[in-house]
């Protein structure tokens, strides 16, 4: 199981509480439209979709997909959803649990007997990996500046970044957000991680526009990633 996956989605959906009962359809639409019209474009860059009972009410794009070149986002822009991919990893893991192919509260060594870090192998469970209570470091943040995209094309390529790490605390006793994971989904399912997610989650959920892309790939309509929206203040329409 690896949380450092490379998945992009075309639009981001927001289901706003304004769709509560007691308002007429026109009142709801007016309130939503007013909110979107007054949204500070310097504070938000992306795509908003509002739906009610399978009907799209509003779909709008804001900001820039490329600040450097002043390319505006559209409703078809593809965004890197980064750590949201952890939810897909969790769904895949729980699917395998429901199929009886793995247990959540047993050490990962049951599935990766050759994992070289004995302490981690014998004490960390899948449940702890999913709930960020394993004690493992968040290698992606710590090593991001030294990482070269060309060196990490497969899930297993990331293992050397954290395989020798000590634990921050005894597994299950504390919480620390972590992007560290293991190739358990591939090991248990016999499928490539990305193929598994595509075949067993995206297809079933009707998500044809969601897929994996290398972070440095050149793809039409793909937005660049930025660490802070404050940089938008430097851009004048």
N, C-alpha and C positions, 0 to 999 in steps of 0.2 A: 504494500500500500504506500503510495507516495503522494504527498500533498502538493508537491511542486509541479503540477500539471499545467498544460498550456492550452487553455480553452478560451474561445472567444464567443461572444454572443452579439447578435445584431441589434437588439433593442433591450432596454431596461424597462420593466413594467412596474408601475406604482399603482396600488389599489388604495385610494384615498378614502378616509372615513367619512368624508362629506356625503357619501352615497347612502346615508342612513335613511331609515324609513321616516315618513312624515313630511318629506319634501316632494314637490311635484317634479316631473322629469325636466321641465324647462328651468326650474329653480336650481336643480342640481347642476345642469349643464352651465348655467350662468355663473354659479359660484365657482365651479372648476375652471371655467374660462377666465374669470376675473383673477383667480389665483395665479394661473399660468401667465396671464398678461403682465402681472406685476412681479413676476419672479425676477430677481436681480440676476441679470445675465453675467455679471462679473463674479457671482458667488457659485454659479452652477454651470458645468459644461457636460453635456450628455444628451440623452434622449429620454423623454417621459412619455409613457403610455398609460392611459387611464381606461379601464374597461369595467363594464357592469353587465352581468348576466350574459356573458359571451359576446357582448357588443362593444366595439371600440368607440369611446366617447371623444377622446382627445389623443393625438399623437404628435408631439412636437420635438424639434431638435434645437439645442442651444450650444453656443460656444464654438470652439475650434477643435477639429480633429488633429490639426497641425498648427501650433501657435507660430512656429518659425515661418511657415509659408502662408499663414492666414487662410487656411482651408477650413471652411465651416463644416460642422457636423450636419448630417442629414439623418432622416429616419432609417436609412439603410446603412449607416456607419457601423462597422464592426468594432466592438470594444473588448479589450482584455479584462476579464472579470477576476483575474488574480485569485485571491484567497477564497472567493466564493466557490471555486472548484472543490474545496474541501467538502462541501455538501454533497457533491456528486461522488466523491470518494466514500463518504459515509453511507450514501444510498447503496453503492456497489457492495460495500462490506456487509451491510445488513441484508442485502439480497442473498449473499452467500451464506450468511448465518441462517436465514429462513430455509434455505435449501439443505441445511445440515452439514455444510462443507467446512464450517469453522465455528469455533466457540469464542465468545467475546472475553471471557474472564480467565483464559489460560495463557501462559507465557508465549511470546511470539516464537520461541524456540521449537514449539510443537509444529510450526509450519516452516521455519527457517533454521533447521538444526545445524547448519554450517555457518550461521552468522558469527563472525569472529569475536564480537564483544560479548564475553560470557555473562557479565553482569546484566547487560541489557537483555540478552537472549533468555536468561533464566528468570528475570523479575518483571519485565514490562509486558503488559497485556494489550490486546487489541483495543479493548474498551478504554484503557488509559491513553492510547495514542489518539483515539477519536475525541476524547474529552480534554486533551492537553494537560493531563495529570501524570504523564510518564516521567517527567524530570529531564527529558531530552532538551538540548539546546535548539534555538531557532537558527539553524545554520545559514539559511538564505539571507537573513539580515546581517549576520556577523561576517559572512564571507562574500557579500554581494560585489564589493569593489574589486575583489580578486578573481571573480568568476568570469570565464570566457564562454559566450554562448555556444561557440563551435565545439566545445568540449563536452556539452551536456545534451545529447540527442536522444538518449534512452533513459528510462526510469533508473536503471541500475547504475548509470553514470554518476548519479548524485551520492551514492552510498559512501565513497571514500571521504566525502566532506564531513561526515558525522560518525563514521563507524568506530573511531577511537575515542569519542567524547566520553567524559565522565558524566554522571547524572547530577543535576542541580539539587535534587532532593530524592528521598526515598519514594519510589513510584506509588501513587495513590494518596500521598499525604499533602499535596499542595497543587497549585495551578500555575502554569507558565506557558503562554502561547508559543506554539512551535510549528514550524513547517517541516520538521523531520518526520520521515515515515519509512516504510519498507515495502518491498515488492510482494506483499502477501496476496493481493488481488491476482496478480499474474501467476503466482505460485499455485494458488488454490484453484483458480478457474481454468488455467492452462491457456489463457488468452492474453495478448498484449493489452496493457492497461487501457490505452486509448481505444482499441477495438472493442473492449468489453463495455466501456462507458457508452460508446456510440451505439452498439448493438442492443444493449440491455436497458439503457436509460433514455438516450436522446430519441431513438426511433419510437419507443413506447410512449414517450411524452409528446410526440409530434413536434420535435425541435430540429427541423432540417437545417436551420441556419446556424446551429451551434456545433463547433468542431474544434479540434486541436490545431494550433499553429505554433511554430517556433517563434519565440519573442522577437527574433531579428529577421523574420520572413518579410518579403515584400508582397503585399496583398492589396488589391484594389479596395478602396473604401475602408481601410483599417486605420483606426485612430492611433496616434502615438500615445505612450503612457507618460504621465507626469506625476511628480511626487507631491505637488502643492498647487492648489488653484489660485494662489496669490499671483502666480506668474501671469494670469490673465489680465491683471491690472495694467500690464505693460502693453497690452494689445488694444489698439483703437480700431473700431469697425470701419 
